[in-house]
Amino acid sequence: MDYALEIKGLEKCYSKGNKVLKGIDIKIEEGIVAGFIGMNGAGKTTTIKSILGLVVPNAGEIKIFGKSFKENEKEIKNRIGIVFDNGYLYEDLKLSEMKQIFAAAYTKWDEDNYKKYIKNFELNEKQKVKELSKGMKMKFSLALALSHHADLLIMDEPTSGLDPKIRKEFLDIIREFIIDVGKTVFFSTHITTDLDKIADQIIMLNAGEVIFNKDKDILIDEHALVKGDKTILTNDNRKWFVALEERGFSFEGLTNQRERVRQEMKQALCERPTIEDIMVAYMGR
Ligand SMILES: Nc1ncnc2c1ncn2[C@@H]1O[C@H](COP(=O)(O)OP(=O)(O)OP(=O)(O)O)[C@@H](O)[C@H]1O
C-alpha cells in the first residue's frame, strides 16, 4: 500500500515536562481526503508544523510519499501544497510579488491555473497581503497551493474565516483535485460538516494523542446516537456509551457498540450520528 503520509511516534514538548504531542501515529493512504479534528490546543497545528519542518519534534519519524522530509526536502516541497492561516506569506508584498516568489520555487508552476483561481476568488493582485481579510488571505493561499500541480495538500483550518459560498466552492475544488489518481488531502478543521461532505478518513487528536484514525463510513457505522427513557439504563449498559447525558426522565448518548445496543436496548431510538456528535462525545471523556 502506498502512503502519502506516515507519522510514527511523533512527540513534541515546547517546554520541559509539557508534552503537546505524546507519540502519535498517523497513516494516510494516497488518493484520499483525510480530516484532522480535535478541540482547541489538541496539537493539530503542531503536528502539521512538524510535518512541514516548521517545528522540530523531540521524537518520531515522518515520511511523505515514503521518503523522509528532511532528506528529500526539495523534492517533497515541490509535491505538496500548503494552506496555513498565517505565518508564511510576506505581509508587505503585493499578491503579484508574493506569487512571483512562490512560482519560482516550483518546477511545475501553472500560471493559467493561478490566474483562474485569482479571478474566481475575486482577488486583486495589486493589493498587499496585509490588506487582505482573513478569508481573502485563505483564498490567496489556496490559489498558490493549487497552482503547482501538488500531489498532497496539507492545510491547517483552510475553511475558517470563509463565508458559506466560498466554503462550498472550496469543497468543490477539493472534490475536483482528488479526481486525479494519487492526489491526497490532509486538513485540520473545526467545521465538521465539511468532513461529513468530503472526508474519506477521520483522525481525531485529543490532548496530544490520536483517539481514532478511521475510514469515515466505518466510524459512523459503528457508532449510534441513542435516545430513550432512563428506566432502561442499567449499570451494565451504561458502559456501552462513549458519552451519556441523563435529563429528567430521558437520556441521550453516543455508543460505539451500535449492534449490541440495537439488540439489547430495543426500546431505545438509535440514530445515525454526525462527525460532530462523535467528536463531541470523545472530547468529553
Ligand atoms: N510556539 C509554541 N510555544 C509554546 N507552546 C505552544 C506553541 N505552539 C503551540 N503551543 C501549545 O501547544 C498546544 C497545542 O497547540 P496547537 O496549536 O498545536 O493545537 P491545535 O489543535 O492546532 O489548536 P487549535 O484548534 O486551537 O488551533 C497548546 O497547548 C499550545 O498552547
The ligand as an SDF file (V2000), in Angstrom:
LIG
                    3D

 31 33  0  0  0  0  0  0  0  0999 V2000
    5.2750   28.0450   19.9200 N   0  0  0  0  0  0  0  0  0  0  0  0
    4.7090   27.4950   20.9880 C   0  0  0  0  0  0  0  0  0  0  0  0
    5.2890   27.6080   22.2070 N   0  0  0  0  0  0  0  0  0  0  0  0
    4.7380   27.0330   23.3010 C   0  0  0  0  0  0  0  0  0  0  0  0
    3.5780   26.3360   23.2970 N   0  0  0  0  0  0  0  0  0  0  0  0
    2.9530   26.2030   22.1200 C   0  0  0  0  0  0  0  0  0  0  0  0
    3.4610   26.7730   20.9020 C   0  0  0  0  0  0  0  0  0  0  0  0
    2.6110   26.4750   19.9040 N   0  0  0  0  0  0  0  0  0  0  0  0
    1.6160   25.7540   20.4450 C   0  0  0  0  0  0  0  0  0  0  0  0
    1.8160   25.5870   21.7760 N   0  0  0  0  0  0  0  0  0  0  0  0
    0.9640   24.8350   22.7080 C   0  0  0  0  0  0  0  0  0  0  0  0
    0.7990   23.5320   22.1850 O   0  0  0  0  0  0  0  0  0  0  0  0
   -0.5220   23.0630   22.4000 C   0  0  0  0  0  0  0  0  0  0  0  0
   -1.1150   22.5870   21.0890 C   0  0  0  0  0  0  0  0  0  0  0  0
   -1.2870   23.7060   20.2470 O   0  0  0  0  0  0  0  0  0  0  0  0
   -1.7140   23.5720   18.7200 P   0  0  0  0  0  0  0  0  0  0  0  0
   -1.7020   24.9360   18.1330 O   0  0  0  0  0  0  0  0  0  0  0  0
   -0.8780   22.5320   18.0870 O   0  0  0  0  0  0  0  0  0  0  0  0
   -3.1980   22.9990   18.8790 O   0  0  0  0  0  0  0  0  0  0  0  0
   -4.4040   22.9460   17.8310 P   0  0  0  0  0  0  0  0  0  0  0  0
   -5.0040   21.5990   17.9740 O   0  0  0  0  0  0  0  0  0  0  0  0
   -3.9200   23.3400   16.4830 O   0  0  0  0  0  0  0  0  0  0  0  0
   -5.3830   24.0410   18.4120 O   0  0  0  0  0  0  0  0  0  0  0  0
   -6.4640   24.9940   17.6670 P   0  0  0  0  0  0  0  0  0  0  0  0
   -7.6000   24.1060   17.2580 O   0  0  0  0  0  0  0  0  0  0  0  0
   -6.8520   25.9440   18.7460 O   0  0  0  0  0  0  0  0  0  0  0  0
   -5.7760   25.6660   16.5110 O   0  0  0  0  0  0  0  0  0  0  0  0
   -1.2890   24.1930   23.0780 C   0  0  0  0  0  0  0  0  0  0  0  0
   -1.3030   23.9560   24.4650 O   0  0  0  0  0  0  0  0  0  0  0  0
   -0.4520   25.4110   22.7630 C   0  0  0  0  0  0  0  0  0  0  0  0
   -0.5380   26.3710   23.7910 O   0  0  0  0  0  0  0  0  0  0  0  0
  1  2  1  0
  2  3  1  0
  2  7  2  0
  3  4  2  0
  4  5  1  0
  5  6  2  0
  6  7  1  0
  6 10  1  0
  7  8  1  0
  8  9  2  0
  9 10  1  0
 10 11  1  0
 11 12  1  0
 11 30  1  0
 12 13  1  0
 13 14  1  0
 13 28  1  0
 14 15  1  0
 15 16  1  0
 16 17  2  0
 16 18  1  0
 16 19  1  0
 19 20  1  0
 20 21  2  0
 20 22  1  0
 20 23  1  0
 23 24  1  0
 24 25  2  0
 24 26  1  0
 24 27  1  0
 28 29  1  0
 28 30  1  0
 30 31  1  0
M  END
$$$$
